[in-house]
Amino acid sequence: MTASERTFARRIDLTSLQLFVAVCELGSIGRAAEREFIAASAISKRLSDLESALGTPLLYRHTRGVDLTPAGESLLHHARSVLYSLEKMQGELSEYADGVRGHVRVHANISAIVQFLPEDLGEFRREREEIKIDLEEHLSTEVMRAVHEGAADLGICHLADSANELQSRPYRHDRLVLVVPAGHALAARREIAFAESLEHDHVGLHTNSSIYVATRQAALNAGSTIKLRIHVTGLDAMCRMIENGLGIGVMPGRAFELMHGGIGRRLTAISLSDDWAHREIRLVARDFSTLPVAARALVAHLQAAGEAADLAAAEGAASPLEP
């Protein structure tokens, strides 16, 4: 923080910010004074001092109440953000008094959340009850951005070219499958190249999702395009659309297996033979060595879970099938 920034921070009073927000929300200094149990003259004085500190008027005062100036609108946005961060900080710090000994902010993509994290995080939570985990779902590109900007301690996603400034470690592998309705022309196939599906209508995920990017590139490589009629934001919505004959779609195979109980036999998953359909989900951090102790413990647990899953898969592939 520069000297000018420190001086600015010292001029801003948090109580005045709270009262400013109250006045903006209620549109009146008098109503804000009633809600906050403070004299209207005291609020007026604080607002005047705030305007002096910032060097610009924040409110248009009139007989009916107040309106925001352009500078006031900007301050209201930032004041709400500051006050929200303070509330969040208070909530997190109070948890330490209740026994929490670590806090890890995790951003992950939908593939990791649906397929692997419920079991892996559940086991970690049972072993380390004193560590709190905040998990948010985002697209892989947004996960990497959050880690890079420090909004998340740990990211779990499929890597993109923009990840070269971040460190990564292996976590899990997944494979993509083509999901079609039972009775579809392709339903009898056990394996298919993605290019063979392009003559049919597709249901796709968000245009920035790693699955959409991969399928779009595969279609371009095949000299074609995807007949994408519907975009959805979740795998369950994709299955519902496919189930009702609105297209076919690509999704992680294990996610389909986990959801298949609720779908019954109305959908069929076909293995994709394309190399890009076999993917790796990785753990991402700015620097694993500088992560807090709680975050490093979570990384170790997730890596161990992934290694155990890979070992089980290798042993299963090596075992002869029973007659």
C-alpha positions in Angstrom: 0.0 0.0 0.0 1.4 3.4 -1.0 1.6 6.4 1.3 -1.4 8.1 -0.5 -3.4 4.9 -0.2 -2.7 4.6 3.6 -3.7 8.3 4.0 -7.0 7.6 2.1 -7.7 4.6 4.3 -7.2 6.6 7.5 -9.7 9.2 6.3 -12.5 6.7 5.8 -14.5 5.9 8.9 -16.4 2.5 8.8 -19.3 3.8 10.9 -19.8 6.6 8.5 -19.8 4.1 5.6 -22.5 2.0 7.4 -24.6 5.1 7.9 -24.1 6.2 4.3 -25.3 2.8 3.1 -28.4 3.1 5.5 -29.2 6.5 4.1 -29.0 5.2 0.5 -31.1 2.2 1.2 -33.9 4.2 3.0 -33.6 7.4 0.8 -33.8 9.6 3.9 -31.5 10.7 6.7 -34.4 10.8 9.1 -35.5 7.2 8.4 -31.9 6.1 8.6 -31.5 7.8 12.0 -34.6 5.9 13.3 -33.3 2.6 12.1 -29.8 3.1 13.4 -30.9 4.7 16.7 -28.8 7.8 16.2 -29.7 11.5 15.8 -30.3 12.7 12.3 -27.9 15.7 12.9 -25.2 13.2 13.8 -25.7 11.3 10.6 -25.7 14.5 8.6 -22.5 15.6 10.2 -20.8 12.3 9.4 -22.0 12.4 5.8 -20.6 15.9 5.5 -17.3 14.8 6.9 -17.2 11.9 4.5 -17.8 14.2 1.5 -15.0 16.5 2.8 -12.6 13.5 3.1 -13.4 12.3 -0.4 -13.5 15.8 -1.9 -16.8 15.4 -3.7 -20.5 15.5 -3.0 -22.2 12.1 -2.5 -25.8 13.1 -2.1 -28.3 15.5 -3.5 -30.4 16.7 -0.5 -33.9 17.8 -1.0 -37.2 18.1 1.0 -38.3 14.6 0.1 -35.0 12.9 1.1 -31.7 12.3 -0.8 -30.6 11.1 -4.1 -27.1 9.8 -5.0 -24.7 11.7 -7.1 -22.5 9.7 -9.6 -19.7 9.7 -7.0 -22.3 8.5 -4.4 -23.4 5.6 -6.6 -19.7 4.5 -6.9 -19.1 4.8 -3.2 -22.3 2.8 -2.4 -21.0 -0.1 -4.5 -17.6 -0.1 -2.8 -19.0 0.5 0.7 -21.3 -2.5 0.4 -18.4 -4.6 -0.8 -16.2 -3.5 2.2 -19.0 -4.1 4.7 -19.7 -7.5 3.3 -16.0 -8.4 3.5 -16.0 -7.3 7.1 -19.0 -9.4 8.0 -17.4 -12.4 6.3 -14.2 -11.8 8.2 -16.0 -11.6 11.5 -17.9 -14.8 10.7 -14.7 -16.7 9.8 -12.8 -15.4 12.9 -15.6 -16.4 15.2 -15.3 -19.9 13.9 -11.8 -20.1 15.2 -13.2 -19.3 18.7 -15.5 -22.3 18.2 -12.7 -24.7 17.5 -11.9 -24.3 13.8 -8.1 -24.5 13.3 -7.9 -24.0 9.6 -9.9 -22.6 6.6 -9.4 -23.6 3.0 -11.1 -21.8 0.1 -11.6 -24.2 -2.8 -12.9 -23.5 -6.3 -13.7 -26.5 -8.5 -15.3 -27.3 -11.8 -18.6 -29.3 -12.1 -16.9 -32.5 -13.2 -14.8 -32.7 -10.0 -17.7 -31.7 -7.8 -20.2 -34.2 -9.2 -17.8 -37.2 -9.6 -15.2 -37.1 -6.9 -15.3 -34.3 -4.3 -18.3 -35.4 -2.2 -16.6 -38.6 -1.1 -13.1 -37.2 -0.9 -14.1 -34.0 1.1 -16.5 -36.0 3.3 -13.7 -38.4 4.3 -11.3 -35.4 4.9 -14.0 -33.7 7.0 -14.4 -36.7 9.2 -10.7 -37.0 9.8 -10.0 -33.3 10.2 -13.2 -31.7 11.8 -11.2 -28.7 12.9 -10.6 -27.6 9.3 -13.4 -25.7 7.5 -13.6 -25.9 3.7 -15.5 -23.4 1.6 -16.2 -24.9 -1.9 -17.6 -23.0 -4.9 -18.4 -24.4 -8.3 -17.0 -22.5 -11.3 -15.9 -23.1 -14.9 -12.3 -24.3 -15.2 -11.1 -21.0 -16.6 -12.7 -19.2 -13.7 -11.2 -21.6 -11.2 -7.7 -20.8 -12.5 -8.4 -17.1 -12.5 -9.6 -17.2 -8.9 -6.4 -19.1 -7.8 -4.2 -16.7 -9.7 -5.9 -13.6 -8.2 -5.9 -15.1 -4.7 -9.7 -15.5 -4.4 -9.2 -19.3 -3.8 -6.4 -21.2 -2.1 -6.8 -24.3 -4.2 -8.4 -25.0 -7.6 -9.6 -28.3 -9.0 -10.2 -28.3 -12.7 -9.0 -29.3 -16.2 -6.0 -27.2 -17.1 -5.9 -24.7 -20.0 -3.0 -23.0 -21.7 -3.5 -20.0 -19.4 -2.4 -22.2 -16.4 1.3 -21.8 -17.2 1.7 -19.3 -14.3 0.2 -21.7 -11.8 1.5 -24.9 -10.2 -0.5 -28.1 -10.6 -0.5 -31.6 -9.3 -2.5 -34.7 -10.4 -5.8 -35.5 -8.8 -8.2 -37.7 -10.8 -8.9 -39.0 -14.3 -12.2 -39.0 -16.0 -13.5 -40.0 -19.4 -16.3 -38.4 -21.5 -19.2 -40.4 -22.9 -21.9 -39.6 -25.4 -25.4 -39.7 -23.8 -28.3 -40.6 -26.0 -32.0 -41.4 -25.3 -32.9 -45.1 -25.3 -34.2 -46.0 -28.8 -31.9 -43.4 -30.5 -30.3 -44.4 -33.7 -26.9 -44.5 -31.9 -28.1 -46.3 -28.7 -26.9 -49.7 -29.8 -23.3 -48.6 -30.2 -20.8 -49.4 -27.4 -18.1 -47.0 -28.7 -18.2 -44.1 -31.1 -16.0 -41.4 -32.5 -17.4 -37.9 -31.7 -17.3 -36.9 -35.3 -20.0 -39.6 -36.0 -22.4 -37.8 -33.7 -22.3 -34.5 -35.5 -25.2 -35.2 -37.8 -27.5 -35.2 -34.7 -28.7 -32.3 -32.6 -26.7 -31.7 -29.4 -27.4 -30.4 -25.9 -24.4 -28.5 -24.7 -23.0 -27.0 -21.5 -21.9 -23.4 -21.0 -19.8 -22.1 -24.0 -16.8 -21.6 -21.7 -16.9 -25.0 -20.1 -14.0 -27.4 -20.8 -16.3 -30.0 -22.3 -17.9 -27.5 -24.8 -14.4 -26.2 -25.8 -13.2 -29.7 -26.4 -16.2 -30.8 -28.4 -16.2 -27.6 -30.5 -12.5 -28.1 -31.3 -13.1 -31.8 -32.2 -15.9 -30.7 -34.6 -13.6 -28.1 -36.2 -10.9 -30.7 -36.6 -13.5 -32.9 -38.4 -14.4 -30.1 -40.7 -17.8 -29.7 -39.3 -19.8 -27.9 -36.6 -22.0 -29.0 -33.7 -25.7 -28.7 -34.2 -26.1 -27.1 -30.7 -29.8 -26.4 -30.1 -29.8 -26.0 -26.3 -27.3 -24.7 -23.8 -27.6 -25.8 -20.1 -25.6 -25.0 -17.0 -25.7 -28.4 -15.3 -25.4 -32.1 -16.0 -28.7 -32.9 -14.5 -30.4 -30.4 -16.8 -28.5 -31.9 -19.8 -29.8 -35.4 -19.0 -33.4 -34.1 -18.7 -33.2 -32.4 -22.1 -31.7 -35.5 -23.7 -34.3 -37.8 -22.0 -37.0 -35.7 -23.6 -35.6 -36.0 -27.1 -34.1 -32.6 -27.5 -30.7 -33.8 -28.5 -27.7 -35.9 -27.4 -24.8 -34.7 -25.3 -21.3 -35.3 -23.9 -20.7 -35.5 -20.2 -18.3 -37.3 -17.8 -18.9 -41.0 -17.6 -18.8 -41.4 -13.8 -21.2 -38.4 -13.4 -23.6 -40.3 -15.7 -23.2 -43.5 -13.7 -23.9 -41.6 -10.4 -27.0 -40.0 -11.9 -28.2 -43.0 -13.7 -30.2 -44.4 -10.8 -32.6 -41.5 -11.0 -32.7 -41.6 -14.8 -33.6 -45.3 -15.0 -33.1 -46.9 -18.4 -34.3 -44.0 -20.5 -30.7 -42.9 -21.4 -27.7 -44.7 -22.7 -24.0 -43.8 -22.4 -21.7 -44.6 -25.3 -17.9 -44.6 -24.8 -16.0 -42.0 -26.9 -13.0 -43.4 -28.7 -11.3 -39.9 -29.1 -8.1 -39.3 -27.2 -9.3 -36.0 -25.9 -12.2 -37.8 -24.2 -9.8 -39.1 -21.6 -9.0 -36.2 -19.3 -7.1 -35.3 -16.2 -8.4 -33.2 -13.3 -5.6 -31.5 -11.5 -5.1 -29.6 -8.3 -4.0 -26.0 -8.9 -2.3 -23.4 -6.7 -0.1 -20.4 -7.1 2.6 -22.1 -4.9 1.9 -25.3 -3.1 4.9 -24.8 -0.8 3.4 -21.6 0.6 -0.1 -22.8 1.2 -1.4 -22.7 4.8 -1.0 -25.9 6.8 -4.7 -26.7 6.4 -4.6 -26.3 2.7 -1.5 -28.5 2.4 -3.3 -31.2 4.4 -6.2 -31.1 2.0 -3.9 -31.3 -1.0 -2.2 -34.4 0.5 -5.5 -36.0 1.2 -6.9 -35.4 -2.3 -3.7 -36.6 -4.0 -3.8 -39.8 -1.9 -7.4 -40.4 -2.8 -6.6 -40.0 -6.5 -3.6 -42.4 -6.2 -5.7 -45.0 -4.5 -8.4 -44.7 -7.2 -5.8 -45.1 -9.9 -4.3 -48.1 -8.2 -7.8 -49.7 -7.8 -8.5 -49.0 -11.5 -5.2 -50.6 -12.6 -5.8 -53.7 -10.5 -9.3 -54.0 -11.8 -8.1 -53.8 -15.4 -5.4 -56.4 -14.7 -7.8 -58.9 -13.1 -9.1 -61.5 -15.5 -12.9 -61.5 -16.0 -14.8 -64.3 -14.3 -16.4 -66.7 -16.8 
